[in-house]
Amino acid sequence: MKRNILDVEKIKFGEYLVLFPCLTEDSQKSSTEYLKAAHKPMFVAGRETPRDLNGLTYGQLCDIQQGTEQGDGIVNAIRVVMGLQDEDIYNERAVVVIGFVTWISKEAERINRLFAKIAPSYTAEQLQAGARGLQFGTFGVLDWYAKRQGIADQNEVRSVPWVRIFTCMRNDGAVAAYEQRLNKIITDKIKRK
């Protein structure tokens, strides 16, 4: 028998996962909408939540993304950010868990937008030569930073704060753009002679 209502303010996250399929379609929709509108809580399982995700390492960001792709996104994201055990997460109120994970998703999107802003732009010649084929994803970032810093094992880079990696990428991109502009100026000057 399908249930009509579920007190999403009081129910524990683990219970919510079990009972959700037993709800009527309308109740599923309304509880989902309610939970998606939940705000970031101050505490999850008795631990204070962070102000932002700027304190995470690059590896933690990768772990959040990987967990989302594997379908274990909610529990994985909280496990990574807060260091909680699964039992603590399942015993927390559903509204707290979903509110926090919604906030984590927004923070991850913010960080992704920052990285997208510093992505290199390519000239027509670089595109023709296949520059887009040189994008190697997460491993490429780990490998680039390891080479840049003289680190032999790319896995060591997973413990580096993502803000540091972002700053180095932004700086290296600015230097590369400067060198590209300088080379064009020099080339144009030589052509005019």
Secondary structure as GFF3:
##gff-version 3
##sequence-region A 1 193
A	DSSP	alpha_helix	13	19	.	.	.	ID=ss1
A	DSSP	three_ten_helix	20	22	.	.	.	ID=ss2
A	DSSP	alpha_helix	25	36	.	.	.	ID=ss3
A	DSSP	beta_strand	43	44	.	.	.	ID=ss4
A	DSSP	beta_strand	47	48	.	.	.	ID=ss5
A	DSSP	alpha_helix	58	69	.	.	.	ID=ss6
A	DSSP	alpha_helix	73	82	.	.	.	ID=ss7
A	DSSP	alpha_helix	86	91	.	.	.	ID=ss8
A	DSSP	alpha_helix	94	117	.	.	.	ID=ss9
A	DSSP	alpha_helix	124	128	.	.	.	ID=ss10
A	DSSP	three_ten_helix	131	134	.	.	.	ID=ss11
A	DSSP	alpha_helix	137	149	.	.	.	ID=ss12
A	DSSP	three_ten_helix	154	159	.	.	.	ID=ss13
A	DSSP	alpha_helix	162	192	.	.	.	ID=ss14
###
